[in-house]
Amino acid sequence: MSAAEVLLAHLDRVKQTGSNRWIACCPAHDDKSPSLSIRETDDGRILIYDFAGCSAADVMAAVSMTLADLYPEKLSDHLPSYRSRKHHHAAVTALKAIKFEVLLVAIGAENIARGVKLEKPDLDRLWEAVVRIRDIVEVVV
């Protein structure tokens, strides 16, 4: 079973929209109408985008999967051919996914270093950012 088939099996109201393309209800929020776009690339990677705004990490967590499950191979397996457009795009995508989470961790670290006591919701979100960063690093490295 391909990674796409595994993901699709966890989703509701799946509809194929083209070759290796689907839409479905997003499992990360109460989706009344399909807002999740799924595409399997020629090299087996799965691209997901929720038009309602849920992150890829939240979508994958909602179906008990990780971001690493979207990639059949680690991106580092392709580093010798990094200059190719496909692999450069994969690296840029990973950096974009990690950007906001790194910013949250930096702000949290700065506050802690200044002696600011973080409340439980802030600590929980900081921990969530750390987990997301680890997931992304697991895919890339």
Secondary structure, DSSP 4 states (H G I P E B T S, - for coil): --HHHHHHHT-EEEEEEETTEEEEE-TTTT-SS--EEEEE-TTS-EEEEETT---HHHHHHHTT--GGGG-SS-GGGGGGGTTSHHHHHHHHHHHHHHHHHHHHHHHHHHHHHTTPPPPHHHHHHHHHHHHHHHHHHHHH-
